[in-house]
């Protein structure tokens, strides 16, 4: 018997709070200026499963974005 390892698992869309956070994240990032999007998406390294921004300015930008994401997701905008 052979095992097929090239099987793609179904992508199940998020539900509940995960869906709210994903929608809020997508909307907030889409509203950002292109230079901010670049920082948010491309200017970090992953260390022990966490996104680490090496510049304090980049960390501040990400922190501000996440505050808005949480506000929108938690308040059912």
PDB file of N, CA, C and O in Angstrom, chain B, residues numbered from 101:
ATOM      1  N   UNK B 101       0.837  -1.171   0.000  1.00  0.00           N
ATOM      2  CA  UNK B 101       0.000   0.000   0.000  1.00  0.00           C
ATOM      3  C   UNK B 101       0.885   1.238   0.000  1.00  0.00           C
ATOM      4  O   UNK B 101       1.813   1.332   0.803  1.00  0.00           O
ATOM      5  N   UNK B 102       0.610   2.188  -0.889  1.00  0.00           N
ATOM      6  CA  UNK B 102       1.408   3.411  -0.936  1.00  0.00           C
ATOM      7  C   UNK B 102       0.618   4.571  -0.319  1.00  0.00           C
ATOM      8  O   UNK B 102      -0.612   4.598  -0.336  1.00  0.00           O
ATOM      9  N   UNK B 103       1.364   5.505   0.215  1.00  0.00           N
ATOM     10  CA  UNK B 103       0.753   6.674   0.850  1.00  0.00           C
ATOM     11  C   UNK B 103       0.967   7.868  -0.061  1.00  0.00           C
ATOM     12  O   UNK B 103       2.094   8.181  -0.446  1.00  0.00           O
ATOM     13  N   UNK B 104      -0.124   8.527  -0.399  1.00  0.00           N
ATOM     14  CA  UNK B 104      -0.039   9.713  -1.240  1.00  0.00           C
ATOM     15  C   UNK B 104       0.183  10.927  -0.347  1.00  0.00           C
ATOM     16  O   UNK B 104      -0.694  11.302   0.432  1.00  0.00           O
ATOM     17  N   UNK B 105       1.354  11.537  -0.463  1.00  0.00           N
ATOM     18  CA  UNK B 105       1.674  12.690   0.376  1.00  0.00           C
ATOM     19  C   UNK B 105       1.374  14.012  -0.319  1.00  0.00           C
ATOM     20  O   UNK B 105       1.592  15.074   0.263  1.00  0.00           O
ATOM     21  N   UNK B 106       0.884  13.965  -1.539  1.00  0.00           N
ATOM     22  CA  UNK B 106       0.592  15.189  -2.289  1.00  0.00           C
ATOM     23  C   UNK B 106      -0.877  15.571  -2.203  1.00  0.00           C
ATOM     24  O   UNK B 106      -1.416  16.178  -3.129  1.00  0.00           O
ATOM     25  N   UNK B 107      -1.518  15.229  -1.119  1.00  0.00           N
ATOM     26  CA  UNK B 107      -2.936  15.522  -0.956  1.00  0.00           C
ATOM     27  C   UNK B 107      -3.085  16.882  -0.306  1.00  0.00           C
ATOM     28  O   UNK B 107      -2.513  17.133   0.755  1.00  0.00           O
ATOM     29  N   UNK B 108      -3.850  17.762  -0.936  1.00  0.00           N
ATOM     30  CA  UNK B 108      -4.100  19.073  -0.360  1.00  0.00           C
ATOM     31  C   UNK B 108      -5.298  18.974   0.574  1.00  0.00           C
ATOM     32  O   UNK B 108      -6.361  18.482   0.194  1.00  0.00           O
ATOM     33  N   UNK B 109      -5.108  19.450   1.801  1.00  0.00           N
ATOM     34  CA  UNK B 109      -6.202  19.459   2.758  1.00  0.00           C
ATOM     35  C   UNK B 109      -7.169  20.581   2.414  1.00  0.00           C
ATOM     36  O   UNK B 109      -6.767  21.612   1.876  1.00  0.00           O
ATOM     37  N   UNK B 110      -8.433  20.381   2.722  1.00  0.00           N
ATOM     38  CA  UNK B 110      -9.434  21.401   2.465  1.00  0.00           C
ATOM     39  C   UNK B 110      -9.185  22.608   3.357  1.00  0.00           C
ATOM     40  O   UNK B 110      -8.878  22.471   4.541  1.00  0.00           O
ATOM     41  N   UNK B 111      -9.321  23.789   2.773  1.00  0.00           N
ATOM     42  CA  UNK B 111      -9.215  25.009   3.559  1.00  0.00           C
ATOM     43  C   UNK B 111     -10.586  25.316   4.128  1.00  0.00           C
ATOM     44  O   UNK B 111     -11.513  25.647   3.389  1.00  0.00           O
ATOM     45  N   UNK B 112     -10.712  25.207   5.418  1.00  0.00           N
ATOM     46  CA  UNK B 112     -11.977  25.485   6.075  1.00  0.00           C
ATOM     47  C   UNK B 112     -11.963  26.955   6.485  1.00  0.00           C
ATOM     48  O   UNK B 112     -11.052  27.390   7.189  1.00  0.00           O
ATOM     49  N   UNK B 113     -12.965  27.723   6.053  1.00  0.00           N
ATOM     50  CA  UNK B 113     -12.964  29.139   6.408  1.00  0.00           C
ATOM     51  C   UNK B 113     -13.153  29.329   7.914  1.00  0.00           C
ATOM     52  O   UNK B 113     -13.828  28.536   8.571  1.00  0.00           O
ATOM     53  N   UNK B 114     -12.555  30.380   8.443  1.00  0.00           N
ATOM     54  CA  UNK B 114     -12.693  30.618   9.873  1.00  0.00           C
ATOM     55  C   UNK B 114     -14.132  30.971  10.238  1.00  0.00           C
ATOM     56  O   UNK B 114     -14.885  31.490   9.414  1.00  0.00           O
ATOM     57  N   UNK B 115     -14.495  30.686  11.467  1.00  0.00           N
ATOM     58  CA  UNK B 115     -15.834  31.006  11.957  1.00  0.00           C
ATOM     59  C   UNK B 115     -15.718  31.744  13.283  1.00  0.00           C
ATOM     60  O   UNK B 115     -14.644  31.793  13.882  1.00  0.00           O
ATOM     61  N   UNK B 116     -16.808  32.308  13.730  1.00  0.00           N
ATOM     62  CA  UNK B 116     -16.841  32.975  15.022  1.00  0.00           C
ATOM     63  C   UNK B 116     -15.874  34.140  15.115  1.00  0.00           C
ATOM     64  O   UNK B 116     -15.761  34.943  14.189  1.00  0.00           O
ATOM     65  N   UNK B 117     -15.175  34.226  16.246  1.00  0.00           N
ATOM     66  CA  UNK B 117     -14.243  35.334  16.481  1.00  0.00           C
ATOM     67  C   UNK B 117     -13.076  35.313  15.502  1.00  0.00           C
ATOM     68  O   UNK B 117     -12.571  36.369  15.121  1.00  0.00           O
ATOM     69  N   UNK B 118     -12.646  34.134  15.094  1.00  0.00           N
ATOM     70  CA  UNK B 118     -11.544  34.055  14.133  1.00  0.00           C
ATOM     71  C   UNK B 118     -11.922  34.753  12.839  1.00  0.00           C
ATOM     72  O   UNK B 118     -11.094  35.441  12.241  1.00  0.00           O
ATOM     73  N   UNK B 119     -13.161  34.586  12.399  1.00  0.00           N
ATOM     74  CA  UNK B 119     -13.623  35.240  11.179  1.00  0.00           C
ATOM     75  C   UNK B 119     -13.673  36.752  11.360  1.00  0.00           C
ATOM     76  O   UNK B 119     -13.323  37.501  10.448  1.00  0.00           O
ATOM     77  N   UNK B 120     -14.107  37.200  12.535  1.00  0.00           N
ATOM     78  CA  UNK B 120     -14.154  38.642  12.801  1.00  0.00           C
ATOM     79  C   UNK B 120     -12.755  39.249  12.789  1.00  0.00           C
ATOM     80  O   UNK B 120     -12.537  40.316  12.214  1.00  0.00           O
ATOM     81  N   UNK B 121     -11.809  38.560  13.427  1.00  0.00           N
ATOM     82  CA  UNK B 121     -10.439  39.066  13.453  1.00  0.00           C
ATOM     83  C   UNK B 121      -9.815  39.059  12.066  1.00  0.00           C
ATOM     84  O   UNK B 121      -9.105  39.996  11.702  1.00  0.00           O
ATOM     85  N   UNK B 122     -10.071  38.019  11.292  1.00  0.00           N
ATOM     86  CA  UNK B 122      -9.511  37.976   9.936  1.00  0.00           C
ATOM     87  C   UNK B 122     -10.076  39.098   9.085  1.00  0.00           C
ATOM     88  O   UNK B 122      -9.338  39.759   8.355  1.00  0.00           O
ATOM     89  N   UNK B 123     -11.390  39.321   9.176  1.00  0.00           N
ATOM     90  CA  UNK B 123     -12.007  40.396   8.401  1.00  0.00           C
ATOM     91  C   UNK B 123     -11.449  41.747   8.838  1.00  0.00           C
ATOM     92  O   UNK B 123     -11.120  42.585   7.998  1.00  0.00           O
ATOM     93  N   UNK B 124     -11.342  41.963  10.157  1.00  0.00           N
ATOM     94  CA  UNK B 124     -10.813  43.228  10.666  1.00  0.00           C
ATOM     95  C   UNK B 124      -9.367  43.425  10.218  1.00  0.00           C
ATOM     96  O   UNK B 124      -8.991  44.516   9.790  1.00  0.00           O
ATOM     97  N   UNK B 125      -8.556  42.368  10.316  1.00  0.00           N
ATOM     98  CA  UNK B 125      -7.153  42.453   9.887  1.00  0.00           C
ATOM     99  C   UNK B 125      -7.073  42.853   8.416  1.00  0.00           C
ATOM    100  O   UNK B 125      -6.340  43.777   8.063  1.00  0.00           O
ATOM    101  N   UNK B 126      -7.815  42.172   7.567  1.00  0.00           N
ATOM    102  CA  UNK B 126      -7.767  42.461   6.134  1.00  0.00           C
ATOM    103  C   UNK B 126      -8.196  43.891   5.840  1.00  0.00           C
ATOM    104  O   UNK B 126      -7.577  44.565   5.017  1.00  0.00           O
ATOM    105  N   UNK B 127      -9.244  44.359   6.500  1.00  0.00           N
ATOM    106  CA  UNK B 127      -9.719  45.719   6.256  1.00  0.00           C
ATOM    107  C   UNK B 127      -8.712  46.763   6.732  1.00  0.00           C
ATOM    108  O   UNK B 127      -8.431  47.722   6.012  1.00  0.00           O
ATOM    109  N   UNK B 128      -8.171  46.591   7.926  1.00  0.00           N
ATOM    110  CA  UNK B 128      -7.229  47.574   8.463  1.00  0.00           C
ATOM    111  C   UNK B 128      -5.962  47.630   7.613  1.00  0.00           C
ATOM    112  O   UNK B 128      -5.483  48.716   7.287  1.00  0.00           O
ATOM    113  N   UNK B 129      -5.424  46.482   7.258  1.00  0.00           N
ATOM    114  CA  UNK B 129      -4.201  46.469   6.442  1.00  0.00           C
ATOM    115  C   UNK B 129      -4.478  47.052   5.050  1.00  0.00           C
ATOM    116  O   UNK B 129      -3.641  47.773   4.508  1.00  0.00           O
ATOM    117  N   UNK B 130      -5.640  46.749   4.471  1.00  0.00           N
ATOM    118  CA  UNK B 130      -5.980  47.314   3.167  1.00  0.00           C
ATOM    119  C   UNK B 130      -6.081  48.836   3.210  1.00  0.00           C
ATOM    120  O   UNK B 130      -5.805  49.500   2.211  1.00  0.00           O
ATOM    121  N   UNK B 131      -6.471  49.394   4.351  1.00  0.00           N
ATOM    122  CA  UNK B 131      -6.611  50.846   4.485  1.00  0.00           C
ATOM    123  C   UNK B 131      -5.272  51.546   4.716  1.00  0.00           C
ATOM    124  O   UNK B 131      -5.198  52.770   4.610  1.00  0.00           O
ATOM    125  N   UNK B 132      -4.225  50.803   5.024  1.00  0.00           N
ATOM    126  CA  UNK B 132      -2.908  51.387   5.292  1.00  0.00           C
ATOM    127  C   UNK B 132      -2.256  51.880   4.009  1.00  0.00           C
ATOM    128  O   UNK B 132      -2.540  51.400   2.912  1.00  0.00           O
ATOM    129  N   UNK B 133      -1.365  52.863   4.187  1.00  0.00           N
ATOM    130  CA  UNK B 133      -0.549  53.328   3.066  1.00  0.00           C
ATOM    131  C   UNK B 133       0.362  52.199   2.602  1.00  0.00           C
ATOM    132  O   UNK B 133       0.687  51.308   3.388  1.00  0.00           O
ATOM    133  N   UNK B 134       0.781  52.220   1.335  1.00  0.00           N
ATOM    134  CA  UNK B 134       1.640  51.145   0.822  1.00  0.00           C
ATOM    135  C   UNK B 134       2.924  50.941   1.633  1.00  0.00           C
ATOM    136  O   UNK B 134       3.351  49.801   1.814  1.00  0.00           O
ATOM    137  N   UNK B 135       3.542  52.005   2.120  1.00  0.00           N
ATOM    138  CA  UNK B 135       4.779  51.851   2.885  1.00  0.00           C
ATOM    139  C   UNK B 135       4.513  51.157   4.215  1.00  0.00           C
ATOM    140  O   UNK B 135       5.355  50.397   4.693  1.00  0.00           O
ATOM    141  N   UNK B 136       3.339  51.413   4.827  1.00  0.00           N
ATOM    142  CA  UNK B 136       3.000  50.718   6.069  1.00  0.00           C
ATOM    143  C   UNK B 136       2.708  49.247   5.806  1.00  0.00           C
ATOM    144  O   UNK B 136       3.110  48.384   6.587  1.00  0.00           O
ATOM    145  N   UNK B 137       2.009  48.954   4.707  1.00  0.00           N
ATOM    146  CA  UNK B 137       1.732  47.559   4.350  1.00  0.00           C
ATOM    147  C   UNK B 137       3.033  46.785   4.213  1.00  0.00           C
ATOM    148  O   UNK B 137       3.141  45.644   4.664  1.00  0.00           O
ATOM    149  N   UNK B 138       4.013  47.413   3.590  1.00  0.00           N
ATOM    150  CA  UNK B 138       5.309  46.754   3.394  1.00  0.00           C
ATOM    151  C   UNK B 138       5.954  46.413   4.736  1.00  0.00           C
ATOM    152  O   UNK B 138       6.502  45.323   4.904  1.00  0.00           O
ATOM    153  N   UNK B 139       5.892  47.334   5.684  1.00  0.00           N
ATOM    154  CA  UNK B 139       6.455  47.074   7.014  1.00  0.00           C
ATOM    155  C   UNK B 139       5.698  45.940   7.694  1.00  0.00           C
ATOM    156  O   UNK B 139       6.306  45.020   8.242  1.00  0.00           O
ATOM    157  N   UNK B 140       4.367  46.011   7.656  1.00  0.00           N
ATOM    158  CA  UNK B 140       3.533  45.027   8.340  1.00  0.00           C
ATOM    159  C   UNK B 140       3.742  43.627   7.781  1.00  0.00           C
ATOM    160  O   UNK B 140       3.822  42.657   8.535  1.00  0.00           O
ATOM    161  N   UNK B 141       3.828  43.525   6.467  1.00  0.00           N
ATOM    162  CA  UNK B 141       3.856  42.218   5.814  1.00  0.00           C
ATOM    163  C   UNK B 141       5.269  41.665   5.628  1.00  0.00           C
ATOM    164  O   UNK B 141       5.468  40.453   5.707  1.00  0.00           O
ATOM    165  N   UNK B 142       6.241  42.527   5.384  1.00  0.00           N
ATOM    166  CA  UNK B 142       7.558  42.042   4.964  1.00  0.00           C
ATOM    167  C   UNK B 142       8.712  42.319   5.910  1.00  0.00           C
ATOM    168  O   UNK B 142       9.806  41.799   5.689  1.00  0.00           O
ATOM    169  N   UNK B 143       8.522  43.109   6.948  1.00  0.00           N
ATOM    170  CA  UNK B 143       9.675  43.599   7.702  1.00  0.00           C
ATOM    171  C   UNK B 143       9.787  42.977   9.093  1.00  0.00           C
ATOM    172  O   UNK B 143       9.985  43.694  10.074  1.00  0.00           O
ATOM    173  N   UNK B 144       9.665  41.671   9.187  1.00  0.00           N
ATOM    174  CA  UNK B 144       9.773  40.991  10.467  1.00  0.00           C
ATOM    175  C   UNK B 144      10.445  39.643  10.279  1.00  0.00           C
ATOM    176  O   UNK B 144      10.552  39.131   9.164  1.00  0.00           O
ATOM    177  N   UNK B 145      10.894  39.081  11.392  1.00  0.00           N
ATOM    178  CA  UNK B 145      11.386  37.707  11.390  1.00  0.00           C
ATOM    179  C   UNK B 145      10.540  36.920  12.388  1.00  0.00           C
ATOM    180  O   UNK B 145       9.985  37.486  13.330  1.00  0.00           O
ATOM    181  N   UNK B 146      10.451  35.629  12.174  1.00  0.00           N
ATOM    182  CA  UNK B 146       9.695  34.764  13.078  1.00  0.00           C
ATOM    183  C   UNK B 146      10.685  34.085  14.016  1.00  0.00           C
ATOM    184  O   UNK B 146      11.580  33.358  13.584  1.00  0.00           O
ATOM    185  N   UNK B 147      10.504  34.339  15.308  1.00  0.00           N
ATOM    186  CA  UNK B 147      11.351  33.741  16.323  1.00  0.00           C
ATOM    187  C   UNK B 147      10.436  33.037  17.320  1.00  0.00           C
ATOM    188  O   UNK B 147       9.592  33.668  17.957  1.00  0.00           O
ATOM    189  N   UNK B 148      10.610  31.738  17.448  1.00  0.00           N
ATOM    190  CA  UNK B 148       9.782  30.922  18.347  1.00  0.00           C
ATOM    191  C   UNK B 148       8.295  31.120  18.088  1.00  0.00           C
ATOM    192  O   UNK B 148       7.499  31.186  19.025  1.00  0.00           O
ATOM    193  N   UNK B 149       7.926  31.215  16.820  1.00  0.00           N
ATOM    194  CA  UNK B 149       6.524  31.333  16.448  1.00  0.00           C
ATOM    195  C   UNK B 149       5.941  32.726  16.572  1.00  0.00           C
ATOM    196  O   UNK B 149       4.740  32.904  16.373  1.00  0.00           O
ATOM    197  N   UNK B 150       6.751  33.712  16.894  1.00  0.00           N
ATOM    198  CA  UNK B 150       6.265  35.083  17.041  1.00  0.00           C
ATOM    199  C   UNK B 150       6.904  35.977  16.000  1.00  0.00           C
ATOM    200  O   UNK B 150       8.073  35.811  15.653  1.00  0.00           O
ATOM    201  N   UNK B 151       6.118  36.937  15.499  1.00  0.00           N
ATOM    202  CA  UNK B 151       6.657  37.931  14.575  1.00  0.00           C
ATOM    203  C   UNK B 151       7.411  38.977  15.380  1.00  0.00           C
ATOM    204  O   UNK B 151       6.853  39.587  16.292  1.00  0.00           O
ATOM    205  N   UNK B 152       8.667  39.184  15.046  1.00  0.00           N
ATOM    206  CA  UNK B 152       9.502  40.139  15.764  1.00  0.00           C
ATOM    207  C   UNK B 152       9.934  41.227  14.790  1.00  0.00           C
ATOM    208  O   UNK B 152      10.578  40.958  13.776  1.00  0.00           O
ATOM    209  N   UNK B 153       9.565  42.461  15.122  1.00  0.00           N
ATOM    210  CA  UNK B 153       9.987  43.634  14.347  1.00  0.00           C
ATOM    211  C   UNK B 153      11.211  44.203  15.042  1.00  0.00           C
ATOM    212  O   UNK B 153      11.163  44.488  16.238  1.00  0.00           O
ATOM    213  N   UNK B 154      12.305  44.372  14.314  1.00  0.00           N
ATOM    214  CA  UNK B 154      13.573  44.748  14.917  1.00  0.00           C
ATOM    215  C   UNK B 154      13.693  46.246  15.172  1.00  0.00           C
ATOM    216  O   UNK B 154      14.531  46.668  15.969  1.00  0.00           O
ATOM    217  N   UNK B 155      12.889  47.038  14.523  1.00  0.00           N
ATOM    218  CA  UNK B 155      12.906  48.479  14.711  1.00  0.00           C
ATOM    219  C   UNK B 155      11.766  48.876  15.640  1.00  0.00           C
ATOM    220  O   UNK B 155      10.651  48.375  15.500  1.00  0.00           O
ATOM    221  N   UNK B 156      12.035  49.767  16.584  1.00  0.00           N
ATOM    222  CA  UNK B 156      10.986  50.235  17.481  1.00  0.00           C
ATOM    223  C   UNK B 156       9.888  50.971  16.713  1.00  0.00           C
ATOM    224  O   UNK B 156       8.716  50.895  17.082  1.00  0.00           O
ATOM    225  N   UNK B 157      10.258  51.674  15.657  1.00  0.00           N
ATOM    226  CA  UNK B 157       9.258  52.365  14.841  1.00  0.00           C
ATOM    227  C   UNK B 157       8.333  51.357  14.160  1.00  0.00           C
ATOM    228  O   UNK B 157       7.121  51.561  14.105  1.00  0.00           O
ATOM    229  N   UNK B 158       8.907  50.274  13.643  1.00  0.00           N
ATOM    230  CA  UNK B 158       8.100  49.224  13.012  1.00  0.00           C
ATOM    231  C   UNK B 158       7.196  48.546  14.035  1.00  0.00           C
ATOM    232  O   UNK B 158       6.044  48.230  13.737  1.00  0.00           O
ATOM    233  N   UNK B 159       7.715  48.325  15.239  1.00  0.00           N
ATOM    234  CA  UNK B 159       6.908  47.734  16.306  1.00  0.00           C
ATOM    235  C   UNK B 159       5.731  48.631  16.645  1.00  0.00           C
ATOM    236  O   UNK B 159       4.625  48.143  16.879  1.00  0.00           O
ATOM    237  N   UNK B 160       5.956  49.925  16.674  1.00  0.00           N
ATOM    238  CA  UNK B 160       4.898  50.893  16.994  1.00  0.00           C
ATOM    239  C   UNK B 160       3.820  50.883  15.912  1.00  0.00           C
ATOM    240  O   UNK B 160       2.629  50.921  16.222  1.00  0.00           O
ATOM    241  N   UNK B 161       4.227  50.834  14.662  1.00  0.00           N
ATOM    242  CA  UNK B 161       3.264  50.772  13.556  1.00  0.00           C
ATOM    243  C   UNK B 161       2.405  49.521  13.686  1.00  0.00           C
ATOM    244  O   UNK B 161       1.182  49.587  13.562  1.00  0.00           O
ATOM    245  N   UNK B 162       3.041  48.390  13.936  1.00  0.00           N
ATOM    246  CA  UNK B 162       2.299  47.144  14.071  1.00  0.00           C
ATOM    247  C   UNK B 162       1.380  47.175  15.288  1.00  0.00           C
ATOM    248  O   UNK B 162       0.256  46.676  15.228  1.00  0.00           O
ATOM    249  N   UNK B 163       1.844  47.749  16.378  1.00  0.00           N
ATOM    250  CA  UNK B 163       1.028  47.860  17.584  1.00  0.00           C
ATOM    251  C   UNK B 163      -0.223  48.703  17.320  1.00  0.00           C
ATOM    252  O   UNK B 163      -1.317  48.346  17.755  1.00  0.00           O
ATOM    253  N   UNK B 164      -0.060  49.815  16.611  1.00  0.00           N
ATOM    254  CA  UNK B 164      -1.199  50.673  16.275  1.00  0.00           C
ATOM    255  C   UNK B 164      -2.195  49.944  15.382  1.00  0.00           C
ATOM    256  O   UNK B 164      -3.407  50.061  15.566  1.00  0.00           O
ATOM    257  N   UNK B 165      -1.681  49.195  14.421  1.00  0.00           N
ATOM    258  CA  UNK B 165      -2.555  48.428  13.527  1.00  0.00           C
ATOM    259  C   UNK B 165      -3.324  47.382  14.328  1.00  0.00           C
ATOM    260  O   UNK B 165      -4.530  47.221  14.143  1.00  0.00           O
ATOM    261  N   UNK B 166      -2.636  46.677  15.211  1.00  0.00           N
ATOM    262  CA  UNK B 166      -3.309  45.634  15.992  1.00  0.00           C
ATOM    263  C   UNK B 166      -4.342  46.211  16.949  1.00  0.00           C
ATOM    264  O   UNK B 166      -5.375  45.583  17.184  1.00  0.00           O
ATOM    265  N   UNK B 167      -4.090  47.388  17.506  1.00  0.00           N
ATOM    266  CA  UNK B 167      -5.101  48.032  18.358  1.00  0.00           C
ATOM    267  C   UNK B 167      -6.384  48.263  17.578  1.00  0.00           C
ATOM    268  O   UNK B 167      -7.477  48.022  18.091  1.00  0.00           O
ATOM    269  N   UNK B 168      -6.257  48.728  16.345  1.00  0.00           N
ATOM    270  CA  UNK B 168      -7.439  48.974  15.511  1.00  0.00           C
ATOM    271  C   UNK B 168      -8.120  47.665  15.123  1.00  0.00           C
ATOM    272  O   UNK B 168      -9.349  47.592  15.091  1.00  0.00           O
ATOM    273  N   UNK B 169      -7.335  46.637  14.828  1.00  0.00           N
ATOM    274  CA  UNK B 169      -7.912  45.323  14.492  1.00  0.00           C
ATOM    275  C   UNK B 169      -8.725  44.795  15.664  1.00  0.00           C
ATOM    276  O   UNK B 169      -9.856  44.344  15.482  1.00  0.00           O
ATOM    277  N   UNK B 170      -8.165  44.848  16.852  1.00  0.00           N
ATOM    278  CA  UNK B 170      -8.868  44.357  18.039  1.00  0.00           C
ATOM    279  C   UNK B 170     -10.124  45.175  18.286  1.00  0.00           C
ATOM    280  O   UNK B 170     -11.181  44.614  18.575  1.00  0.00           O
ATOM    281  N   UNK B 171     -10.023  46.491  18.175  1.00  0.00           N
ATOM    282  CA  UNK B 171     -11.181  47.354  18.393  1.00  0.00           C
ATOM    283  C   UNK B 171     -12.322  46.982  17.456  1.00  0.00           C
ATOM    284  O   UNK B 171     -13.471  46.865  17.883  1.00  0.00           O
ATOM    285  N   UNK B 172     -12.004  46.797  16.181  1.00  0.00           N
ATOM    286  CA  UNK B 172     -13.044  46.458  15.207  1.00  0.00           C
ATOM    287  C   UNK B 172     -13.619  45.062  15.436  1.00  0.00           C
ATOM    288  O   UNK B 172     -14.835  44.872  15.390  1.00  0.00           O
ATOM    289  N   UNK B 173     -12.762  44.109  15.678  1.00  0.00           N
ATOM    290  CA  UNK B 173     -13.224  42.724  15.831  1.00  0.00           C
ATOM    291  C   UNK B 173     -14.050  42.546  17.109  1.00  0.00           C
ATOM    292  O   UNK B 173     -15.065  41.849  17.101  1.00  0.00           O
ATOM    293  N   UNK B 174     -13.621  43.166  18.187  1.00  0.00           N
ATOM    294  CA  UNK B 174     -14.306  42.986  19.469  1.00  0.00           C
ATOM    295  C   UNK B 174     -15.600  43.776  19.573  1.00  0.00           C
ATOM    296  O   UNK B 174     -16.480  43.420  20.358  1.00  0.00           O
ATOM    297  N   UNK B 175     -15.728  44.846  18.791  1.00  0.00           N
ATOM    298  CA  UNK B 175     -16.910  45.696  18.887  1.00  0.00           C
ATOM    299  C   UNK B 175     -17.938  45.455  17.793  1.00  0.00           C
ATOM    300  O   UNK B 175     -18.859  46.255  17.630  1.00  0.00           O
ATOM    301  N   UNK B 176     -17.800  44.378  17.044  1.00  0.00           N
ATOM    302  CA  UNK B 176     -18.768  44.053  15.983  1.00  0.00           C
ATOM    303  C   UNK B 176     -19.134  45.260  15.129  1.00  0.00           C
ATOM    304  O   UNK B 176     -20.308  45.591  14.966  1.00  0.00           O
ATOM    305  N   UNK B 177     -18.132  45.894  14.602  1.00  0.00           N
ATOM    306  CA  UNK B 177     -18.354  47.116  13.828  1.00  0.00           C
ATOM    307  C   UNK B 177     -19.308  46.927  12.714  1.00  0.00           C
ATOM    308  O   UNK B 177     -19.591  47.872  11.978  1.00  0.00           O
TER     309      UNK B 177
END
